[in-house]
Amino acid sequence: MAALLPFPAFAQPPAPPEYRPEPALIDLRTTFSDGEYDPDTLVQMAFRKGFQIVIFNDHDRVAMEYGLPPFRNWLKYRKELNAINVAGADRYLRTIHGLRKNYPQAVLIPGTESTPFYYWTGSPFAGNLTANDAERRILTMGLETPEDYETLPVLHNSPVRFQLREVLPALAAFALCFLIGVFFVFQKGAWRATGTILALLGIGLFLNTLFTRPSPFDPYHGRQGAAPYQHFIDVIARKGGLTFWNYPETLSGVRKLGPIHVRTLPYPDMLLETKNYTGFAALYGENITITEPGNLWDVVLREYCGGFRERPPWGIATADFHKEGGAGQHLGDFQTVLWLREKTTQSVLEALKTGRMYACQGKYPEIPRLDEFSVAAADGGMATKAISGEELTLPRNPRIRIRLSGGWAAANQVQVRLIRSGSLIQTFVGTLPLDIDYLDVLETPGERVFYRMDMSGAGKIVSNPIFVKFAP
C-alpha cells in the first residue's frame, strides 16, 4: 500500500543523525587538460554556487601513436594533447594540495579521466585508418602521489623506472647483439654484411624495448575485449583509488578527426564484462537507458545479490564540465549528493566507495533533492533503518520512505518509480515537495533483494540501492 502525505510527514529524520547531505561536483576539467579554468578559479566558482566538495578529473594522457613494424615503439608518428602527465603529475598534485591549504573548509580530490585502450583498423595508406574505442572513459578518484599517475596502465604513458629494471636482461641481450654486429662489420666478405644486419637489428630492438610503456597491451592487435579495462581497474584498486565508468551510452564517439577516423560505440556492456569497479555515470548530459528497471544496472546488482560479484556498482552524476555554458550546461547542473558524518577527504571517498549517495540533475539552482530514501521494518524501528549503500536484515514487509523537495516550479508534476530487484513495483505522481510511505508486502526467507528509486519531471534523481536480506 502507498500513501502520498502532506509535507512534512515523518517525525523521524531523513537519515541517521550522524549523516548529513553534502553536494559534490564530479568530472571537472581544468587547464591541466582541456578545461577553460585553472583549478583555483574553478574552486572559487564552485564556492560561489555553494559547493565545497570538488573532484577534479583531468585527462591523464591524451595521445595517439601509429608505429611501423617491427619497431612500433620508436619508429612512429605521435600526436599528443595537454594532460596531467604532460604538464607533470607532481605539479598537478602540488596545485591541488596548495588549494587545500588555501581553502581548508573545502574537500578537493584529485583524479583522472582515463582512456586505457584503443586499437587500430584500416591503413594510413588506404585513407581509412580508424582508432576504435578511443573514447571509452573511466574516472579515477583519490590518487595522491605522482607515481600513481605516471604508472597508470594506459596506452602511450611514459616508460617508468620499474619497467626499465624488468627489461634490463632484454636490453643487455640486444646490446650484445649490436656489439657482435659491430665486430663483424670490421671483418671481410660476407661477415661484413652479416655484421651490419646484426648491428641494425640489435639497436632497433634495443630502442623498441627501451620505449616499452606501462600498459601490457598495444593498439595493433585488434579488439582485446574487457581485458585492458579490467587490468586498469585492478591497478587503480591496488593503488587505493576508485574507478567509475563514464558516459557508457555516449553517442558522440563516431567522427572524422583530422586524417583519421575515430569510432567509439556505446559501451554499456562493460558494466557486465568488468568487475570490482566502484560505479558508473548514472546521470550525465545524454539519454541513459541502463538505469531503466530491469536493464543492465539491475542485472549487475542481481549478480551481486546472488553472490556472483564481490561488490555492487554505484551510480553518480558526472558533469563533463569544461566551461560555463559549454554544451548549454552550467556548473552545478549535475550533482552527486553524499551522506557524510564529517566533511573530510576520507569520508567523501568512503561515501563514494560504499554508495552512500544519490545522483541528481537540474538547471542550477533549481535542483531536486532526495531528503530521504530509507528502508525499515514495518513498525518503523530506527534500529533497523538503512539508507543507500547499506543493507539490513528483516523478517518480512519492508517499509520504504521517500521524501523529495526542491526542483523546478511547484506546478510541475514529477514521476517517482520504486524498483525492487529490477522490477518496477510502484509509480507515484505528484508535485514537489512529496512524501511517500510504502509498505512492500514481501516475505522471501533467506533471499537478498534491493530497492532503488528514480524521479523525473522537475529535474532528475537516481538513488543508489538499499539491500534487504530476509531472515531464514
C-alpha positions as CSV (number, residue, x, y, z in Angstrom):
1,M,0.0,0.0,0.0
2,A,1.1,3.5,-0.6
3,A,0.3,7.0,0.7
4,L,1.1,10.5,-0.5
5,L,1.3,12.6,2.6
6,P,1.4,16.3,3.2
7,F,4.9,17.8,3.8
8,P,6.4,17.3,6.3
9,A,5.1,13.8,7.2
10,F,7.5,11.9,9.4
11,A,8.9,12.7,12.8
12,Q,12.0,10.7,12.0
13,P,14.9,12.5,10.5
14,P,15.7,11.9,6.8
15,A,18.8,9.9,7.6
16,P,20.5,8.6,10.8
17,P,21.6,11.6,12.9
18,E,25.3,11.1,12.2
19,Y,24.7,11.7,8.4
20,R,24.1,14.9,6.6
21,P,23.7,15.6,2.8
22,E,26.6,17.3,1.1
23,P,26.5,18.0,-2.7
24,A,29.6,17.2,-4.7
25,L,30.8,18.2,-8.2
26,I,32.4,15.4,-10.1
27,D,34.1,15.2,-13.6
28,L,35.6,18.7,-13.8
29,R,38.4,19.6,-16.2
30,T,40.9,22.4,-15.7
31,T,43.7,23.9,-17.7
32,F,45.8,20.9,-16.8
33,S,44.0,19.2,-19.7
34,D,41.2,20.7,-21.9
35,G,39.3,22.8,-19.3
36,E,38.8,26.5,-19.6
37,Y,39.7,27.5,-16.0
38,D,42.7,26.8,-13.7
39,P,41.9,24.8,-10.5
40,D,41.8,27.9,-8.3
41,T,39.3,29.7,-10.5
42,L,37.2,26.5,-10.6
43,V,37.1,26.2,-6.9
44,Q,36.1,29.8,-6.5
45,M,33.3,29.3,-9.0
46,A,32.1,26.2,-7.0
47,F,32.2,28.2,-3.7
48,R,30.1,31.0,-5.2
49,K,27.5,28.4,-6.0
50,G,27.6,26.8,-2.6
51,F,29.7,23.7,-3.3
52,Q,32.6,22.7,-1.1
53,I,33.3,19.2,-2.5
54,V,35.1,19.3,-5.8
55,I,36.6,16.3,-7.6
56,F,38.9,17.1,-10.5
57,N,39.0,14.6,-13.3
58,D,41.5,15.9,-15.8
59,H,42.8,13.7,-18.7
60,D,45.8,11.8,-17.6
61,R,47.2,11.2,-21.1
62,V,45.7,12.1,-24.4
63,A,47.9,10.6,-27.1
64,M,47.7,8.5,-30.2
65,E,50.5,6.8,-32.0
66,Y,50.9,4.8,-35.1
67,G,54.2,2.9,-35.4
68,L,55.8,0.9,-38.2
69,P,56.7,-2.7,-37.6
70,P,58.8,-4.2,-36.3
71,F,59.9,-1.1,-34.3
72,R,56.5,0.3,-33.5
73,N,57.6,1.7,-30.1
74,W,60.0,4.2,-31.6
75,L,59.6,4.4,-35.3
76,K,56.2,6.1,-35.2
77,Y,54.1,9.2,-35.6
78,R,52.7,10.6,-32.3
79,K,50.0,13.2,-31.6
80,E,49.5,14.4,-28.0
81,L,47.3,17.0,-26.3
82,N,47.6,18.7,-23.0
83,A,47.1,16.4,-20.0
84,I,48.2,15.7,-16.4
85,N,51.2,13.7,-17.4
86,V,52.3,16.3,-20.0
87,A,52.2,19.2,-17.5
88,G,53.6,16.9,-14.8
89,A,51.7,14.9,-12.2
90,D,53.8,16.4,-9.4
91,R,52.8,19.9,-10.5
92,Y,49.1,18.8,-10.7
93,L,49.1,17.4,-7.2
94,R,51.1,20.3,-5.7
95,T,48.5,22.7,-7.1
96,I,45.6,20.8,-5.5
97,H,47.5,20.3,-2.2
98,G,48.1,24.1,-2.2
99,L,44.4,24.8,-2.8
100,R,43.6,22.5,0.2
101,K,45.7,24.8,2.4
102,N,44.1,28.0,0.9
103,Y,40.5,26.6,1.3
104,P,40.6,24.4,4.5
105,Q,36.8,24.3,4.6
106,A,36.7,22.5,1.2
107,V,37.3,18.9,0.2
108,L,39.3,18.9,-3.0
109,I,40.1,15.5,-4.5
110,P,42.4,14.8,-7.5
111,G,41.6,12.2,-10.1
112,T,41.7,11.5,-13.8
113,E,39.6,10.7,-16.8
114,S,41.4,7.8,-18.4
115,T,41.2,6.0,-21.7
116,P,43.0,2.8,-21.0
117,F,43.0,1.3,-24.6
118,Y,42.1,1.7,-28.2
119,Y,43.0,-0.3,-31.3
120,W,43.7,0.5,-35.0
121,T,41.9,-0.8,-38.0
122,G,42.4,0.2,-41.6
123,S,45.5,1.7,-43.1
124,P,47.1,5.1,-43.3
125,F,47.8,4.4,-47.0
126,A,44.2,3.5,-47.8
127,G,42.8,6.6,-46.0
128,N,40.7,4.5,-43.7
129,L,42.8,4.4,-40.6
130,T,40.5,4.2,-37.6
131,A,41.1,4.4,-33.9
132,N,38.5,2.2,-32.2
133,D,37.2,2.6,-28.7
134,A,39.4,5.7,-28.2
135,E,36.7,7.3,-26.0
136,R,35.9,4.6,-23.6
137,R,36.4,6.6,-20.4
138,I,37.0,5.6,-16.8
139,L,37.1,8.2,-14.0
140,T,39.6,7.7,-11.2
141,M,39.5,9.4,-7.8
142,G,41.8,9.5,-4.8
143,L,45.2,9.0,-6.4
144,E,47.6,11.1,-4.3
145,T,51.2,10.5,-5.5
146,P,52.9,11.5,-8.8
147,E,53.9,7.8,-9.3
148,D,50.2,6.9,-9.2
149,Y,49.6,8.9,-12.3
150,E,52.9,8.2,-14.1
151,T,52.4,4.4,-13.8
152,L,48.8,4.3,-15.0
153,P,48.4,1.4,-17.4
154,V,47.1,3.5,-20.3
155,L,48.5,3.4,-23.9
156,H,51.4,5.7,-24.5
157,N,52.1,6.6,-20.9
158,S,55.8,7.3,-20.4
159,P,58.2,4.4,-19.6
160,V,58.8,4.2,-15.8
161,R,61.8,3.2,-13.7
162,F,60.5,-0.2,-12.5
163,Q,59.8,-1.2,-16.1
164,L,63.3,-0.5,-17.2
165,R,64.6,-2.7,-14.4
166,E,62.3,-5.5,-15.7
167,V,63.6,-5.3,-19.3
168,L,67.3,-5.0,-18.4
169,P,68.0,-8.6,-19.4
170,A,66.5,-8.0,-22.8
171,L,68.3,-4.7,-23.2
172,A,71.6,-6.4,-22.4
173,A,70.9,-9.1,-25.0
174,F,70.1,-6.6,-27.7
175,A,73.2,-4.5,-26.8
176,L,75.3,-7.7,-27.0
177,C,73.8,-8.4,-30.5
178,F,74.7,-4.9,-31.5
179,L,78.3,-5.2,-30.3
180,I,78.7,-8.6,-32.1
181,G,77.4,-7.0,-35.2
182,V,79.9,-4.1,-34.9
183,F,82.7,-6.7,-34.5
184,F,81.7,-8.4,-37.7
185,V,81.4,-5.1,-39.6
186,F,85.1,-4.8,-39.5
187,Q,85.6,-8.3,-41.0
188,K,85.8,-9.1,-44.7
189,G,83.4,-10.5,-47.2
190,A,80.0,-11.9,-46.1
191,W,80.8,-11.3,-42.4
192,R,80.6,-7.5,-43.0
193,A,77.1,-7.7,-44.4
194,T,76.0,-10.1,-41.6
195,G,77.5,-7.7,-39.0
196,T,75.7,-4.8,-40.5
197,I,72.4,-6.6,-40.3
198,L,73.1,-7.8,-36.7
199,A,74.1,-4.2,-35.6
200,L,71.0,-2.6,-37.1
201,L,68.7,-5.3,-35.7
202,G,70.3,-5.0,-32.2
203,I,70.0,-1.3,-32.0
204,G,66.4,-1.4,-33.3
205,L,65.3,-4.0,-30.8
206,F,67.2,-2.1,-28.0
207,L,65.3,1.1,-28.7
208,N,62.0,-0.7,-29.2
209,T,62.4,-2.3,-25.8
210,L,63.6,0.8,-24.1
211,F,60.4,2.6,-25.1
212,T,58.1,-0.1,-23.6
213,R,55.0,1.5,-22.0
214,P,53.2,0.8,-18.7
215,S,50.3,-0.9,-20.4
216,P,50.8,-4.6,-21.3
217,F,48.5,-4.0,-24.4
218,D,49.2,-2.3,-27.7
219,P,46.8,-0.9,-30.3
220,Y,48.0,-3.1,-33.2
221,H,46.4,-6.5,-32.3
222,G,42.7,-5.7,-32.6
223,R,39.9,-5.7,-30.0
224,Q,41.0,-7.1,-26.7
225,G,37.6,-7.4,-25.0
226,A,37.4,-6.3,-21.4
227,A,41.0,-7.3,-20.5
228,P,42.6,-3.8,-20.9
229,Y,39.9,-2.2,-18.8
230,Q,39.8,-4.9,-16.1
231,H,43.6,-4.5,-15.8
232,F,43.3,-0.8,-15.4
233,I,40.5,-1.2,-12.8
234,D,42.6,-3.7,-10.8
235,V,45.7,-1.5,-10.9
236,I,43.7,1.5,-9.6
237,A,42.3,-0.7,-6.8
238,R,45.8,-1.7,-5.7
239,K,46.7,2.0,-5.6
240,G,43.8,2.6,-3.3
241,G,41.8,4.6,-5.8
242,L,38.2,4.4,-7.1
243,T,37.0,3.8,-10.6
244,F,33.8,4.8,-12.4
245,W,32.8,4.1,-15.9
246,N,31.9,7.4,-17.6
247,Y,29.4,8.1,-20.4
248,P,28.7,4.4,-21.1
249,E,26.0,5.3,-23.6
250,T,27.7,8.1,-25.4
251,L,26.5,8.9,-28.9
252,S,29.4,11.3,-29.8
253,G,32.1,8.8,-30.4
254,V,32.0,8.4,-34.2
255,R,33.5,11.1,-36.4
256,K,36.4,12.1,-38.5
257,L,39.4,13.5,-36.7
258,G,41.9,15.1,-39.0
259,P,43.4,12.5,-41.3
260,I,42.0,9.6,-39.3
261,H,38.6,8.3,-38.1
262,V,37.6,7.7,-34.5
263,R,34.9,5.1,-33.7
264,T,33.6,4.6,-30.1
265,L,30.2,3.0,-30.0
266,P,28.2,3.0,-26.7
267,Y,29.7,0.5,-24.2
268,P,27.1,-0.3,-21.5
269,D,28.1,-3.9,-21.8
270,M,31.3,-3.0,-19.9
271,L,29.3,-2.9,-16.8
272,L,28.7,-6.6,-17.2
273,E,32.0,-7.6,-18.6
274,T,34.2,-5.9,-15.9
275,K,34.0,-6.3,-12.1
276,N,35.2,-4.6,-8.9
277,Y,34.9,-1.1,-10.4
278,T,33.3,1.4,-8.0
279,G,30.4,2.6,-10.1
280,F,29.3,4.4,-13.3
281,A,27.8,7.6,-14.5
282,A,24.0,7.2,-13.9
283,L,23.3,10.8,-14.9
284,Y,25.2,12.9,-17.5
285,G,24.4,15.0,-20.5
286,E,22.9,12.3,-22.7
287,N,20.0,9.9,-22.6
288,I,20.5,6.9,-20.4
289,T,18.8,3.5,-20.6
290,I,20.9,1.3,-18.4
291,T,19.2,2.6,-15.3
292,E,15.8,1.7,-16.5
293,P,14.1,-1.1,-14.5
294,G,15.4,-4.5,-15.4
295,N,18.2,-3.1,-17.6
296,L,22.0,-3.6,-17.2
297,W,22.4,-1.9,-13.8
298,D,19.8,-4.1,-12.3
299,V,21.3,-7.2,-13.9
300,V,24.7,-6.4,-12.3
301,L,23.0,-5.7,-8.9
302,R,21.2,-9.0,-9.1
303,E,24.5,-10.7,-9.7
304,Y,25.8,-9.1,-6.5
305,C,22.7,-10.2,-4.6
306,G,23.2,-13.8,-5.9
307,G,26.8,-13.9,-4.8
308,F,28.4,-13.7,-8.2
309,R,30.1,-10.3,-7.6
310,E,32.1,-9.2,-4.7
311,R,30.7,-5.6,-4.8
312,P,27.8,-3.7,-6.3
313,P,28.4,-0.8,-8.7
314,W,27.1,2.7,-7.6
315,G,25.6,5.5,-9.7
316,I,27.0,9.0,-9.7
317,A,26.3,12.2,-11.7
318,T,29.1,13.4,-13.9
319,A,29.4,16.8,-15.4
320,D,32.0,16.7,-18.2
321,F,32.4,20.3,-17.3
322,H,34.9,22.3,-19.3
323,K,33.5,25.9,-19.2
324,E,30.4,27.7,-18.0
325,G,27.7,27.4,-20.6
326,G,29.5,24.7,-22.6
327,A,27.0,22.5,-24.4
328,G,24.3,24.6,-22.7
329,Q,25.2,23.3,-19.3
330,H,26.4,25.1,-16.1
331,L,28.5,24.3,-13.1
332,G,26.0,22.7,-10.6
333,D,23.6,21.2,-13.1
334,F,24.9,17.7,-12.3
335,Q,25.4,16.9,-8.6
336,T,26.2,13.8,-6.6
337,V,24.9,14.3,-3.0
338,L,26.8,12.4,-0.4
339,W,25.6,11.4,3.1
340,L,28.5,12.2,5.3
341,R,29.3,12.1,9.0
342,E,32.1,14.6,8.6
343,K,33.3,16.6,5.6
344,T,36.8,15.2,5.0
345,T,38.6,13.7,2.1
346,Q,38.5,10.3,3.7
347,S,34.7,10.5,4.5
348,V,33.9,11.6,0.9
349,L,35.9,8.8,-0.6
350,E,34.3,6.3,1.8
351,A,30.8,7.5,0.8
352,L,31.7,7.2,-2.9
353,K,33.1,3.7,-2.3
354,T,30.1,2.4,-0.3
355,G,27.3,4.0,-2.3
356,R,26.0,6.4,0.4
357,M,24.9,9.0,-2.1
358,Y,22.4,9.8,-4.9
359,A,22.7,11.5,-8.3
360,C,20.6,14.5,-9.3
361,Q,20.3,16.8,-12.3
362,G,18.5,20.0,-13.0
363,K,19.1,23.6,-14.1
364,Y,21.1,25.2,-11.3
365,P,20.0,26.4,-8.8
366,E,16.7,24.6,-9.4
367,I,17.8,21.1,-8.4
368,P,15.6,18.4,-6.9
369,R,16.6,16.9,-3.5
370,L,16.1,13.5,-2.1
371,D,15.7,14.3,1.5
372,E,15.0,10.7,2.5
373,F,15.2,7.3,0.9
374,S,15.2,4.6,3.5
375,V,14.1,1.1,4.2
376,A,13.0,0.0,7.7
377,A,11.0,-2.6,9.5
378,A,7.2,-2.3,9.2
379,D,6.9,-0.9,12.7
380,G,9.4,1.9,11.8
381,G,12.0,0.9,14.3
382,M,15.1,3.1,13.9
383,A,17.4,0.2,14.8
384,T,16.6,-1.5,11.5
385,K,16.7,1.5,9.2
386,A,19.0,1.6,6.2
387,I,19.8,4.2,3.6
388,S,21.5,4.0,0.1
389,G,24.5,1.7,0.1
390,E,23.5,-0.1,3.3
391,E,22.0,-3.5,4.0
392,L,19.7,-4.7,6.7
393,T,18.0,-7.9,7.7
394,L,14.2,-8.1,8.1
395,P,11.7,-10.9,8.7
396,R,9.2,-9.5,6.2
397,N,7.4,-6.5,4.8
398,P,9.9,-3.7,4.3
399,R,8.7,-0.2,4.7
400,I,10.1,2.3,2.2
401,R,10.1,6.0,2.8
402,I,10.9,8.7,0.2
403,R,10.9,12.4,0.7
404,L,11.6,14.8,-2.2
405,S,11.8,18.6,-2.4
406,G,13.3,21.4,-4.4
407,G,13.3,21.1,-8.2
408,W,11.6,23.4,-10.7
409,A,8.3,25.2,-10.3
410,A,5.9,23.6,-7.9
411,A,3.3,23.2,-10.6
412,N,5.5,20.7,-12.5
413,Q,4.5,17.1,-11.9
414,V,7.1,14.5,-11.1
415,Q,7.1,10.8,-11.5
416,V,8.7,8.6,-8.9
417,R,9.4,5.0,-9.6
418,L,10.1,2.4,-6.9
419,I,12.1,-0.5,-8.2
420,R,12.7,-3.8,-6.4
421,S,15.5,-6.1,-7.8
422,G,14.9,-4.8,-11.3
423,S,11.1,-4.8,-11.2
424,L,9.0,-1.7,-11.2
425,I,6.7,-2.2,-8.2
426,Q,5.0,1.2,-7.9
427,T,4.8,4.6,-9.6
428,F,3.9,7.8,-7.8
429,V,2.9,11.1,-9.4
430,G,2.7,14.4,-7.7
431,T,4.3,17.8,-7.2
432,L,7.2,18.7,-5.0
433,P,7.6,18.6,-2.1
434,L,6.4,15.0,-2.0
435,D,6.3,12.3,0.7
436,I,5.9,8.6,0.1
437,D,5.3,5.9,2.6
438,Y,5.1,2.4,1.0
439,L,4.8,-1.0,2.7
440,D,6.0,-3.8,0.5
441,V,4.2,-6.9,1.4
442,L,7.0,-9.3,0.8
443,E,8.5,-12.3,2.6
444,T,11.2,-14.4,0.9
445,P,13.2,-16.2,3.6
446,G,16.9,-16.3,3.0
447,E,16.8,-14.1,-0.1
448,R,18.6,-10.8,-0.7
449,V,16.8,-8.1,-2.7
450,F,17.4,-4.5,-3.3
451,Y,15.3,-1.3,-3.6
452,R,16.1,1.8,-5.5
453,M,14.1,4.8,-6.8
454,D,14.3,7.4,-9.5
455,M,12.5,10.6,-10.2
456,S,11.8,12.6,-13.4
457,G,9.9,15.7,-14.2
458,A,11.2,18.7,-12.3
459,G,14.8,17.5,-12.8
460,K,16.1,14.0,-12.3
461,I,17.2,11.9,-9.4
462,V,18.7,8.4,-9.4
463,S,19.2,6.8,-6.0
464,N,21.6,4.1,-5.1
465,P,20.2,0.7,-3.9
466,I,19.4,-0.4,-0.4
467,F,19.9,-4.1,0.2
468,V,17.5,-6.2,2.3
469,K,18.1,-9.7,3.3
470,F,15.2,-11.7,4.6
471,A,15.8,-13.7,7.7
472,P,15.6,-17.5,7.3
